[in-house]
């Protein structure tokens, strides 16, 4: 019955229509098609204006730590009623009541008054939809109970303008990231917060459940990103033809940069929100723990707001996002990107190795937020890496490259593959927790 309920909800939530909704918070007659993208930017002296490597977000001015890039909305239903939805190549989420509410809340929170048209997530995206109990059957509850906080970070990108009569509407794409926050088990005072960033699609969920449970038993609060931002796996396809490799590499670099940035914006906003709600925890250590895809973006998450984080644990991660995408044995399962060597052919043609190598090198030279670039910001930070030397999902060589870029931190190497390092992770968790404790707490039990 639970499965039937999930299918009903997802069938109602997902459809092929575009899902655009026009919204007019205030009627404004624009005299020009040009919108001042910096309308909400603070006025800064010329010598304080620094070109930002961080992609813009709708309604935000300067993109920097502590400056709002989106809004936090607490869930008004139990977390147990969230159902994951991975949209196929041919589907787009219908903009329903939740999306309409999220768009209005975002506009209000960001101080946007211009008319806008929003679009919900589309092909390849991964998100969560509300699944209320069906036919009186109660939704299965977590044995850990409901978290102290459950919320989502909402932002949007401005993707264009459209004319509606005598007015212009800003066209935006919503993006959302879901979080839970649980304090230590029992009446223990929190040592600090561990930010858990999972692999793709929130995997491996049972392993993360176990790690979260153990950390809480040892006095840690846990802020858990339920999955990457919803558009992290949005479907994209690039045609690689003679003479256009640099242009394609630039487009791919911009795409990966904005996806890594969204993870950074979401994590930063979530930590600050939790500290606002639990102020006693604000001065205590915050440790980033990334797994697989979460470890891939961890250096960029750190680089955006380094004052928040005290240490980091990266499990089966790697650098060079494009190389990982073209070499991973998970690429077909994730199905996020194709590079077509012959766009004139109805079937996608895989480029030759030499072409791919050239594209990967160009991409890396143009990217700003690939972890191989942002890793330098973590030099001097306590870092632990767990590495599978036979990894094919996040190719082991990309893990080696990230290790070098991070300045060769402490690393535990296992002669196994991607799946086995996570299967064995619960047995390693006590050792990892002891490492974290030693890294951020002095012998007197105080944060350094």
Order of alpha helices (4+ residues) and beta strands (2+ residues): alpha-beta-beta-beta-beta-beta-alpha-beta-beta-beta-beta-beta-alpha-beta-beta-alpha-beta-alpha-beta-alpha-alpha-beta-alpha-alpha-beta-alpha-beta-alpha-alpha
